[in-house]
Amino acid sequence: MKRIATFLFVLALVLTLGAAPGPAQDKAQSPLNVTTVEATAYEQLPVFALGGVQEMLKLDGKLLVAVNVTALPQFTPTMRRIRISHRDIVVVTPQGETLGMIGFFRRFGQFEVGANNLSAYKWGSRVKPVNYNAVFAVPKGVKDLTFKLGAYSTKIQVPSKVQTAAEAASAVKINLLGVRLVPQVKTSRRVARGRVETTVTNLYGALLEVRFNLTPLRANGMSPTHFFWFSRWIGLIDAAGTYLAPVGERFMGKLTLNVSHNLSKGSAGWRSTTATFYFAVPKNFKQFKLTYCNRPVASGEVK
């Protein structure tokens, strides 16, 4: 009987220990292996805008702190997609105040007000690092923050040096290849069974044709070997300082403002692209400056 009682006691102890809940950190383990977390402080940030206008974000008594993260997704055979809601990406002050993001950099020098989720997908067997950033409005005087990225948490310091926001135009080099005034531009439009030709003219002047070559100087997105630019990012400033939006970019026999240019960097450096744009200008038009994301990048003159 004594052996039976001892056996029953040991069995009960084993069952009790086995029924204990597992470690909480296992369930809260981050699906990301965070490798770098860097913070940058700004006094103000220009919101990405076109058309020769600028919108500025500046908050009294606060700094705009951008937190940049590099992480490697920890995919599993049953998990090929990772998503962390912007609601779970916050900073916490030493006083316990939780601050949600107020914006993020869509691309180099292109700040947007709003919120952005973190997403990662696995295509094939290759796992690519994730680059993510979020901007928080932090009261001036706060030196330390706790940054939370879902289940991941770490301490960061607010930089004492306040930076000036980078300009998107500093990431490109543009060389003019040709400039001329033309009376009209032949183009086409898609219809049900093909295309029909049309003619574009300027009722109050001429059309300025600008041909240029664009070469990236650095990446402007998440990949260090990829550069993206869009037709609507190109503009023109005349001699009087007036901004002119393009009529369109010549692309596949038509004029459009919806061309997405994707350039890559290889062993020989960045691949460049050549583009032709048209602007509605006066007949006596002469000097101008070509702009990229509202900033002058090249000067030209009609001979």
C-alpha positions in Angstrom: 0.0 0.0 0.0 2.9 2.4 0.8 4.4 1.8 -2.7 1.0 2.4 -4.3 0.5 5.7 -2.3 4.0 6.9 -3.3 3.3 6.1 -7.0 0.0 7.9 -6.9 1.6 11.0 -5.3 4.4 11.1 -8.0 1.8 10.6 -10.7 -0.3 13.4 -9.4 2.8 15.7 -9.2 3.8 14.8 -12.8 0.2 15.5 -14.1 0.1 18.8 -12.2 3.4 20.0 -13.7 2.4 18.8 -17.1 -0.8 20.8 -16.9 1.0 24.1 -16.2 0.8 26.7 -19.0 3.8 27.1 -21.3 6.1 30.2 -21.2 4.2 33.3 -22.2 7.2 34.5 -24.3 6.8 31.6 -26.7 3.3 32.7 -27.7 4.5 36.3 -28.0 7.6 35.6 -29.9 8.2 38.0 -32.8 8.0 36.6 -36.3 10.9 39.0 -37.1 14.5 38.8 -36.3 15.2 42.5 -35.9 18.8 43.3 -36.8 18.9 47.2 -36.7 16.8 49.9 -35.1 17.9 53.5 -35.8 16.2 56.8 -34.9 16.4 60.2 -36.6 14.9 63.4 -35.2 13.4 66.2 -37.4 12.1 69.7 -36.4 9.7 69.6 -39.4 9.0 67.4 -42.4 7.8 68.4 -45.9 4.8 66.2 -46.9 5.3 64.7 -50.4 3.5 66.9 -52.8 3.7 67.9 -56.5 2.5 70.8 -58.7 5.0 73.3 -57.3 3.3 73.4 -53.9 4.7 72.3 -50.5 3.0 71.2 -47.4 5.0 71.3 -44.2 4.4 69.3 -41.0 5.6 71.0 -37.8 4.2 70.5 -34.3 4.8 72.9 -31.5 6.7 71.4 -28.6 7.4 68.2 -30.4 10.1 66.5 -32.5 9.3 64.2 -35.4 11.2 61.0 -34.7 11.7 58.5 -37.5 12.4 54.9 -36.5 14.0 52.8 -39.2 14.0 49.0 -38.8 15.8 46.2 -40.6 14.5 42.7 -39.9 14.7 39.2 -41.3 11.3 37.4 -41.4 11.1 34.1 -39.6 8.8 32.2 -41.9 7.7 28.6 -41.2 6.3 25.9 -43.5 2.8 27.1 -42.5 3.5 30.8 -42.3 4.5 32.5 -45.6 3.0 35.9 -44.8 3.8 38.3 -41.9 1.6 41.3 -41.1 1.9 43.7 -38.1 -0.7 46.3 -37.8 0.3 49.9 -37.4 -1.7 49.9 -34.2 0.9 47.6 -32.7 3.8 49.7 -33.8 4.3 52.4 -31.2 6.7 54.2 -29.0 6.2 54.6 -25.2 7.6 57.5 -23.2 9.2 57.0 -19.8 6.0 58.4 -18.3 4.1 55.5 -19.9 2.4 57.5 -22.7 1.9 55.4 -25.8 2.4 57.3 -29.1 1.1 55.9 -32.4 2.8 56.8 -35.7 1.7 59.9 -37.6 3.5 59.2 -40.8 6.2 57.3 -42.7 8.6 57.7 -45.6 7.2 56.0 -48.7 10.5 56.5 -50.5 13.7 58.4 -50.0 12.8 62.0 -49.2 9.0 61.3 -49.7 7.3 61.7 -46.4 3.6 61.0 -46.1 1.2 61.6 -43.2 -0.7 58.5 -42.2 -0.2 55.0 -41.0 1.6 52.0 -42.6 1.4 48.3 -41.7 4.4 46.1 -41.8 4.0 43.2 -44.3 6.4 40.5 -45.5 5.8 37.7 -48.0 7.8 34.6 -48.9 8.1 33.9 -52.6 9.9 30.7 -53.3 12.7 29.7 -51.0 14.5 33.0 -50.7 13.9 35.2 -47.7 14.6 38.9 -48.1 15.2 41.4 -45.3 12.4 43.8 -44.5 13.0 47.5 -44.2 10.4 49.5 -42.4 10.0 53.0 -41.0 7.5 55.0 -38.9 7.5 58.6 -37.7 6.3 59.6 -34.3 5.5 63.0 -32.7 7.5 63.0 -29.5 7.4 65.8 -26.9 10.6 67.8 -26.7 12.7 66.9 -23.7 12.0 63.2 -23.9 15.3 61.4 -24.2 14.5 57.8 -24.1 11.7 55.7 -25.7 10.5 52.1 -25.8 9.9 51.1 -29.4 7.4 48.3 -29.9 7.0 46.4 -33.1 4.3 43.9 -32.4 5.8 41.4 -29.9 9.3 43.0 -30.3 10.4 45.7 -27.9 13.6 47.6 -27.5 14.9 50.9 -25.9 15.9 53.7 -28.2 17.3 57.2 -27.6 16.0 60.3 -29.2 18.9 61.9 -31.1 20.1 65.2 -29.7 21.0 66.4 -33.2 18.0 67.5 -35.2 18.4 66.6 -38.9 17.1 68.3 -42.1 14.9 66.1 -44.2 16.5 64.7 -47.3 15.3 65.9 -50.7 14.0 63.2 -53.1 15.8 65.1 -56.0 19.2 64.4 -54.4 18.8 60.8 -55.5 18.9 61.5 -59.2 21.1 63.0 -61.9 19.3 64.4 -65.0 21.0 65.4 -68.2 19.1 67.3 -70.9 19.5 65.6 -74.4 17.3 67.8 -76.5 14.9 70.8 -76.3 12.7 72.2 -79.0 9.3 73.9 -79.6 6.8 71.9 -81.7 3.4 72.9 -83.0 1.7 69.6 -82.3 2.3 66.0 -81.1 0.8 62.9 -82.7 -0.5 60.4 -80.2 -3.1 57.6 -79.9 -5.9 56.3 -77.7 -7.0 52.7 -77.2 -10.4 51.7 -78.4 -12.2 48.3 -78.4 -10.5 46.9 -81.5 -7.1 48.7 -81.4 -6.0 52.4 -81.4 -7.1 55.6 -83.0 -4.7 58.5 -83.7 -5.2 62.0 -82.2 -3.2 65.2 -82.3 -2.4 67.4 -79.3 -1.9 71.1 -79.7 -1.5 74.1 -77.4 -4.4 76.5 -78.2 -2.5 79.4 -76.6 1.1 78.8 -77.7 3.4 75.9 -78.5 4.5 72.6 -77.0 7.9 72.3 -75.5 9.6 68.9 -76.1 12.2 68.0 -73.5 14.3 64.9 -73.9 16.5 63.8 -71.0 18.4 61.0 -69.4 17.8 60.1 -65.7 20.4 58.1 -63.7 19.8 57.2 -60.0 22.5 58.1 -57.5 21.1 55.9 -54.8 18.1 53.6 -54.1 14.9 55.3 -53.2 12.9 52.3 -52.0 13.2 49.2 -49.8 15.7 47.4 -52.0 19.2 48.8 -52.2 19.4 47.9 -55.9 16.1 49.3 -57.1 15.0 52.8 -58.1 11.4 53.9 -59.0 10.2 57.1 -60.5 6.8 58.2 -62.0 5.8 60.5 -64.8 4.0 63.0 -62.6 7.2 63.7 -60.6 8.6 65.7 -63.5 7.8 69.4 -63.9 9.1 72.7 -65.2 9.7 76.2 -63.9 9.7 79.0 -66.5 11.8 82.2 -66.4 9.2 84.0 -64.3 9.3 81.3 -61.7 5.9 79.7 -62.6 5.6 75.9 -62.2 4.2 74.0 -65.2 3.0 70.5 -65.1 3.7 68.2 -68.1 1.1 67.5 -70.7 2.4 64.0 -70.9 5.3 61.7 -71.4 5.9 60.0 -74.7 5.4 56.2 -74.1 4.6 53.5 -76.6 3.2 55.9 -79.2 1.0 57.9 -76.8 1.1 60.8 -74.3 0.5 59.8 -70.7 1.3 60.8 -67.1 1.1 57.2 -65.8 4.4 55.7 -66.7 6.2 53.8 -63.9 10.0 53.6 -64.4 11.8 50.9 -62.6 15.6 51.0 -62.7 18.1 48.5 -61.2 21.7 48.6 -60.0 24.1 45.9 -61.3 27.8 45.2 -61.2 28.4 48.1 -63.6 26.3 50.6 -61.6 22.9 52.1 -62.0 20.9 51.6 -65.2 19.6 54.9 -66.6 16.6 55.7 -68.7 15.8 58.2 -71.4 12.4 60.0 -71.5 10.6 62.6 -73.6 8.1 65.0 -72.0 5.9 67.8 -73.4 4.8 71.0 -71.8 2.3 73.7 -72.9 4.3 77.0 -73.2 4.1 80.4 -74.9 5.4 80.6 -78.5 8.3 82.8 -77.5 9.3 80.4 -74.7 13.1 80.3 -74.0 14.7 79.5 -70.6 13.5 77.0 -68.0 14.4 74.6 -65.2 13.4 71.0 -65.2 12.2 69.7 -61.9 12.0 66.4 -60.2 9.6 66.1 -57.2 9.3 70.0 -57.2 13.1 70.6 -57.1 15.1 72.0 -60.0 17.6 69.4 -61.4 18.6 70.8 -64.8 18.5 74.1 -66.7 17.5 74.3 -70.4 17.0 76.9 -73.2 15.3 76.8 -76.5 17.8 77.9 -79.2 
